[in-house]
Amino acid sequence: MLKNYVPENVLYALFAFDAVMALQKASQGTNTATFKPFQCLDDGSIGTELRVTPVPYAKLDGKVELATRISFTTGGVKAAATAKGTLEGKYGNFTLKAEGEAGGKASTGSAVPDGQNAPGLVGTMASIIGKMDSFVAKGNTRDRTPQDLTAYASGVTLSKTLSFAPNGFEITAKTGSPDLELEIGEIKSELAMGISGRLDFIDALATGLGSMAVGKAIQDARAAMASGEYISAKLDAYLEVAATGTLSHEMTSCARITLPADGEMNAAWDGISQEFGGKLKIRGEATIAIEIKAEVWIVTAKAGASGTIHTSWTWAMRMHEGKRQEQYKFEGVIVKAKAYASVMTKEKGNVTQEVLYSDAKFELNENASDLYDQVATELKSSTEKAAMMEDSRLKAEPQEGFTETIFDPEESEWESY
């Protein structure tokens, strides 16, 4: 599925590297063959069952640079990516070159399947794409039809750059042994991410506050609009998002490493100098404004753990006891709502369905002729916006009201990368 968002050549190159670096994890679930010798005489060791795991040949040399833009809206998913560089190599039967383009559109509401079983950068990219797509979809539960203005309020553009430079990387069979041998000259990789847009969660808010009058009022208004009725209302509930951070991996020591057929593969990396780590963080600042038929409902998002934003998604990597590890964390979204509405005294004109989301609707920016320059500009803008969010002072939360969790927090354990 990632071939819609990343050129196939680049995917195979990344997977070839990470599959070797995390060989034990990558081989889990792989078909294996077992053989048990039958001898007239058996001293125990002769009868030991042999297990054979196929490992594709891999060779990588050069550098590839990737730029990718993926836009998620309640109308579907649109992607474009391009790669350039000097990278050449092989992975199994595939000949790899640092070139190619990817792109496409989808309206299924499922950008990628669960990518947690993929190792390394491939799994991380799948996780980020999948999470953003799922929150666009579940925050606003209407079918993804861009003609329905009451459902076309979410829009997020995810911009990513990747630099991957493996030099002298090759895995071969070790002569006279069931072990494999890996030769590494130098490896450098860096993944950076930016994001812009808004995540609408009006339907999730209505569901979460369903036991209160405000929840029912939102649901009734949404149903009326869907049936074509014009009502005076403003329904804004969205997270404005920005991102910052990089993930990097560097190995500069030329080495030949034996990957044992029997034993702990992670131990093979002991003594190899490598720097690995970083953090990608998406910040979200909430805006909630509910006004239906001249009644204003007071709903406020609670501050997240950092105290300067309402929520965040974080993908973190580290080296721990010689092993590469990753962790995903989402702070969740919690709101506080008063159990009554205040009647407005100031007369306002009718707000028709066509302009209901004039403040929140996301307008897609088309891909520029130079995708690399466009993505670089978007990353810079996203970093600046994320810094502003971090430094901003949130409005004081109401002391009274009903607290409800709209999106549950999530936090994984540190696990093999």
Secondary structure, DSSP 4 states (H G I P E B T S, - for coil): -GGGTS-HHHHHHHHHHHHHHTHHHHTTT---EEE----SS--SSTTPPEEE-----EEEES-EEEEEEEEEETTEEEEEEEEEES-EEEETTEEEES-EEEEEEE-SS-SS---TTS-HHHHHHHHHHHHHHHHHHHHS-S-S-TT-TTT---EEEEEEEEEEEEESEEEEEPTTSS-EEEEESEEEEEEEEEEEEEEE-HHHHHHHTTTSHHHHHHHHHHHHHHTT----EEEEEEEEEEEEEEEEEEE---EEEEE-SSS-GGGGGTT--EEEEEEEEEEEEEEEEEEETTEEEEEEEPP-TTSSSSEEEEEEEEEETTEEEEEEEE--EEEEEEEEEEEP-S------GGGTTTTTPPPPPPPPS-HHHHHHHHHHHHHHHHHHHHHPPPPPPPSSSEEEEEE--EEPPPEE-
